[in-house]
Amino acid sequence: MKKATKGSSIKTAQALLAKHECPVPFHEVRTRFLGNIATPAISASPLQIIKDLWGGELPPFDSIEAVNELLDALVQGIWNDLTRHQKRSQPFRLTRLSTEPTAVDLGRYGLVRLQELDGFIEGLFNGEDVIDLPERAHEAVDRLVEMRAMMAGICELVSRAPDADDAAKLDTTFRHLRELTRIMETEIHEAVLSCARARRQMIEGILTEKPTVH
């Protein structure tokens, strides 16, 4: 059997999410999953965060095959692929967007980044209002929250002036946003690495404390 490529796995997952009318856009699904992969919360599970995409319960299905098809695409495809970003050599990349210097594209860019940051933080916090994060992850989340506020400000600005198409100014703004995107990616990756490192240390501590059976 031919192994599915990463691109085909993504297209399959996107098609199934659309088929089952998932209210969460795919770019946010990715970051929610990544945040949940990184979370220190013991109760985190792929199945629960998949249910949360539809408000807490899976959508209706015609058959058990349809259930398995969706779960395979999301867990075996998207979730498992995202686990590789727990390595320093595998940084995470936000969704790449083609843009023109227009207010419409600026608003779209801001909204996608806003949703991606919301998704990552939601997945990381795993439904809790407060979570105990390692210091570097805590710093990263603080910076991501600041950048999220900037993205919300852009969305608000465009909603008030949707036809303000000054190409030169917008081109400069997009350059700044691309730089901010790189910073977002760095902070997301640092948060994931910090949480993964803390989890390994916790597991090693538990194994070290386990009494030897004679």
C-alpha positions in Angstrom: 0.0 0.0 0.0 1.4 3.4 -0.9 2.1 5.6 2.1 0.0 8.8 2.1 2.0 12.0 1.7 1.8 14.9 4.1 0.0 17.0 1.5 -2.6 14.3 0.8 -3.2 13.8 4.5 -3.9 17.5 4.9 -6.3 17.6 2.0 -8.1 14.6 3.3 -8.5 16.1 6.7 -9.7 19.4 5.3 -12.3 17.7 3.1 -13.6 15.7 6.0 -13.8 18.7 8.3 -15.8 20.5 5.6 -18.0 17.5 5.0 -18.9 17.3 8.7 -19.3 21.1 8.9 -16.6 21.8 11.4 -17.0 25.4 12.7 -13.3 25.7 13.4 -11.1 26.7 10.4 -8.3 24.3 9.5 -5.5 26.7 10.3 -6.9 26.9 13.9 -7.4 23.2 14.1 -3.6 22.8 13.5 -2.6 25.2 16.3 -5.2 23.8 18.8 -3.8 20.3 18.2 -0.2 21.6 18.6 -1.1 23.4 21.9 -2.7 20.3 23.2 0.2 18.1 22.3 2.4 20.5 24.3 0.1 21.0 27.3 1.3 19.8 30.7 -2.3 18.9 31.6 -2.5 15.2 32.4 -6.1 15.0 31.2 -5.4 16.1 27.6 -6.4 13.6 24.9 -6.7 13.9 21.1 -10.3 12.6 21.2 -11.5 15.3 23.5 -10.0 18.2 21.6 -11.4 16.7 18.4 -14.9 16.7 20.1 -14.3 20.3 21.2 -14.0 21.3 17.5 -17.8 20.7 17.4 -18.6 22.1 20.8 -17.9 19.0 22.9 -19.5 16.2 21.0 -18.6 14.5 17.7 -20.9 15.4 14.7 -23.5 12.8 13.6 -22.2 10.0 11.4 -23.9 7.6 9.0 -21.7 4.7 9.9 -18.8 3.6 12.2 -16.6 3.6 9.0 -17.3 7.4 8.7 -16.3 7.9 12.4 -13.0 6.0 11.9 -12.3 7.8 8.6 -12.5 11.2 10.4 -10.5 10.1 13.5 -7.8 8.5 11.3 -7.4 11.6 9.2 -7.2 13.9 12.3 -5.2 11.7 14.7 -3.1 9.5 12.5 -2.7 12.2 9.9 -2.6 15.8 11.4 -2.0 15.1 15.2 0.8 12.6 14.7 2.5 14.8 12.1 2.4 17.8 14.5 4.2 15.8 17.3 7.4 16.2 15.4 7.5 19.9 16.3 8.6 18.8 19.9 12.1 18.6 18.4 14.4 21.7 18.1 15.2 20.7 14.5 11.5 20.7 13.5 10.1 24.3 14.0 6.4 24.9 13.5 5.2 27.1 10.7 1.9 29.0 10.6 -0.3 28.9 7.6 1.2 30.7 4.6 -1.1 33.2 3.0 -0.9 34.8 -0.5 -1.6 38.5 -0.1 -2.0 41.7 -2.1 -1.6 45.2 -0.6 -5.4 45.6 0.0 -7.4 46.2 3.1 -9.4 43.0 2.5 -6.2 40.9 2.5 -4.9 42.7 5.6 -8.1 41.9 7.4 -7.9 38.3 6.3 -4.3 38.0 7.4 -5.0 39.5 10.8 -8.0 37.2 11.4 -6.1 34.0 10.4 -3.2 34.9 12.8 -5.7 35.8 15.5 -7.4 32.4 15.1 -4.1 30.5 15.0 -2.9 32.2 18.3 -6.3 31.6 19.9 -6.2 27.9 18.9 -2.7 27.4 20.3 -3.5 29.0 23.6 -6.8 27.1 23.9 -5.1 23.8 23.2 -2.3 24.5 25.6 -4.6 25.5 28.4 -6.8 22.4 27.7 -10.0 24.0 28.9 -8.5 25.4 32.1 -8.4 29.1 33.1 -5.0 28.7 34.8 -2.2 26.3 34.0 1.2 25.7 35.5 3.7 26.3 32.6 7.5 26.1 32.6 9.1 29.6 32.7 10.0 29.8 29.1 6.6 28.6 28.0 5.0 31.2 30.3 7.1 33.9 28.7 6.2 32.7 25.2 2.5 32.7 26.0 2.7 36.3 27.4 4.3 37.4 24.1 1.8 35.5 22.0 -1.1 37.2 23.9 0.5 40.6 23.1 0.7 39.8 19.4 -2.9 38.4 19.5 -4.0 41.8 20.7 -2.2 43.4 17.8 -4.0 41.1 15.4 -7.3 41.9 17.0 -6.5 45.6 16.5 -5.8 45.0 12.8 -9.2 43.3 12.4 -10.9 46.1 14.2 -9.1 48.7 12.1 -10.1 47.0 8.8 -13.7 46.6 9.9 -13.9 50.4 10.4 -12.1 51.3 7.1 -12.6 48.3 4.7 -11.8 50.4 1.6 -8.6 52.1 2.8 -6.4 50.7 0.1 -3.2 52.7 0.2 -0.9 50.2 -1.5 2.4 51.7 -0.3 1.3 51.8 3.4 -0.3 48.4 3.2 2.9 46.9 1.6 4.9 48.2 4.6 2.3 46.8 7.0 2.5 43.4 5.4 6.3 43.4 5.7 5.9 44.1 9.5 3.3 41.3 9.7 5.6 38.8 8.1 8.2 39.6 10.6 5.7 39.3 13.4 4.7 35.9 12.0 8.3 34.7 12.3 8.3 35.9 16.0 5.0 34.1 16.6 6.4 30.9 15.1 9.5 31.2 17.3 7.5 31.7 20.5 5.1 28.9 19.7 8.0 26.6 19.1 9.8 27.7 22.3 6.6 27.0 24.3 6.3 23.5 22.8 10.0 22.7 23.4 9.8 24.1 27.0 6.7 22.0 27.8 8.1 18.9 26.2 11.4 19.3 28.2 9.4 19.7 31.4 7.3 16.7 30.7 10.4 14.5 30.0 11.9 15.7 33.3 8.7 14.9 35.2 8.5 11.4 33.7 12.2 10.8 34.4 11.6 11.9 38.0 8.7 9.5 38.4 10.7 6.6 37.0 13.7 7.5 39.3 11.4 7.6 42.4 9.9 4.2 41.5 11.1 1.6 44.1 13.2 -1.2 42.8 11.5 -4.6 43.1 13.8 -7.3 44.5 
